[in-house]
């Protein structure tokens, strides 16, 4: 406040002194008057004075005006006057600035008054609440005042609105206002509100802003609309730029499809007004926001896909090939198409198929390249075409191959009727215009980017220099032009092309070194002390020589890695070489080119570095420095490590393929398991249903039986001589025979079981002795398996019998049901005589008896099958136990055989030792004989020993003679 008073004090006195008193009196009337009309008239007077005496009104009246907004909300007229007065105080009116010729002072006043107003956040909240009033005289000045506050101190006001409950939502309602003035000013308010604030941008987007803004653009006539369309597009840019969440929401909401009608420019004679050019320019920029290279790759590719599918790319290509399009729109369209196709194969393939409407039709790429190498075209247009060509080749090996193939001898059109892309690039590469040289060199370098195959193919290109002279390779021609001392821009372009060509391509390095003049030229360029302009060329020459060393496969004896390093040390010096190499990254234009892929230069003189080349320099600078200082031994070690890594990579790839195949097999097995599980569940469900149906039939049968018993109580006793429980005697006999047969089979099975038990006992006893015969056990196990197979067969027979019985039961149940139906029908139609009743009762009893007997027999058979199954399981367990015992004995036998083998080996070793010892004794005896010592043979010693024994015996005999 003191600052503002000082500013006011610096102004001239006189008339203003009177106005200051008037303003003071009006403020007193606003503050103290009890009548609403008096307060309203005072506020109206302050409004009329606020433009001319902005400072005085602001200092004295702001507090009273805010109080009016708080207390007199019921009167829209006084609220409107108060809002208009505050707007005049805070806003910086351009006309007023021109009249007073004090722009800086006006801006300071606006920011100071804004700071005073928002010092109390409740004031902004109060203003937001006033915007809910539908009255035009309240809402419109409120919108203008809030917009002015945001322009003065945007971040602070944004923060207050963000924390205010429903603050952003209240402002979004302005877009739905039927009064265009308020709606349009609401768009400007949202522009200021969303500027550089991601949180508010997200809230506005999720309040359906995209839908409303696109509706407004459509209503206003798309690109043919007025400035309102431009304001809506700028607001859309604020919401989408650098906001991945909103971009994704825009794409998922299918709003990209609604952008296509924007670019339907219609007839070329329809005219291009200044506003239409501006609108279309902003529309193209909005498309570029969605596919910007700085966005996440996944988000960019999804937007590129949507633009192709909805036909937006096709519409842009139509504008690109149309006639009569203004130059700046054409340039921006080329840049937009570039980013829509960049790195997305489908869009790149479509762009390659686009033809210009000429006779004969030419590919769009060829037409654009003709503009790029034409020095009469505008500089910005040539830069845009280069960017389009780079984006077409970005991660597009197919497109790179097509461009390089137009240079190869087999594909060049011999008639010369059509010009290919390769011919245009070669023409630009060797033209007299240095800018064309640079653009063509960079474009050709992008055709080789990260594509070793095309680098090798380009070595086949031959150029005819003049009539009568042999053709020269493209690589050699580039080095020839380089050595002729052309312009710096041309040399820089050629050096960038050569560095890109030779990197990661040992064959190209060999071809380059094969020309004996190239290495001396490079060393001479690096070793010279030239001016600052030539330092960049020296750095690029050092980089090219370093690439020739690092990617050298030592196939040329005279230019092996070690010899080239010795040459550098001798003629240049390693430190000097590294210093010259560093000139590239230290250049002022290097950092500028490394920021964005688009070649955006203010003038041709700044067109020095390519974005992709800066990446290559960053990648190679360090490794070349290390390679220069490495010794030959370290190089060998590095090559060995590389080979080892390659082998390791091949092994890893092999195992990856194996794992991939196993994964596929596992997936197939899982699918089979899931299918089998489903089938099993279906079968179990069917079994459960059948069981429940059987139970239902049983219940129905029992119920019918009870009902029949109640209906015919007198039919319960009949003679047992002719039938027994309703079953004929012959059937009873047959059933008894079947039971006897089953019993005999059971006895047979029990006897077989006893045989098995005895066989198991024999096995156990045979296992107790160590010398068990394995063949007998194998025979026994074979017999057991045969008997088990027989048991299985018998079980299957019993099951089939059980099934036949079940079928018979079902048949009897069916007959019974039919009989009951007939009985009921007959009972309903007529009274039944006693004889017929007796016959029906006899039949019913017969069926019941047969059914009960069969059920009993079935139950017995099931019990017998269960018993046999248990016996079979017991036999199997015994057999498994015997098999395990046999396996244990077999292991013990194997151990004994191993022990015997070991003892035989020890005996053989002892015999060998004895033989060696005998040999040594024999050699020692021979040595003693040679030395003259008497040696007795073993046989002589043995015979001598025997003679001595005989003499002793004789002496003993004499001593024991007759006494």
KATAPE-V472878 format. One record per run of one state. SS is the DSSP state (a for helix, b for strand, c for the rest). FROM is the first residue (numbers start at 1). TO is the last residue. Records with the same first field share a line. If there is no record, write none. Layout:
# KATAPE-V472878
SS = FROM-TO  FROM-TO
This chain:
# KATAPE-V472878
c = 1-1  10-14  33-35  51-53  72-75  91-93  101-102  119-120  131-135  153-153  164-166  177-179  195-197  207-208  221-221  225-226  241-243  253-255  264-267  271-273  291-296  310-311  322-326  342-344  354-354  357-361  373-378  394-396  406-420  430-433  448-451  459-461  464-471  484-487  503-505  515-515  528-531  551-556  560-560  572-573  582-582  587-587  594-603  607-610  630-631  712-712  716-722  725-726  769-773  830-833  932-937  960-963
a = 2-9  15-32  36-50  54-71  76-90  94-100  103-118  121-130  136-152  154-163  167-176  180-194  198-206  209-220  222-224  227-240  244-252  256-263  268-270  274-290  297-309  312-321  327-341  345-353  364-372  379-393  397-405  421-429  434-447  452-458  474-483  488-502  506-514  516-527  532-550  557-559  561-571  574-581  583-586  588-593  604-606  611-629  632-711  713-715  729-768  774-829  834-931  938-959
b = 355-356  362-363  462-463  472-473  723-724  727-728
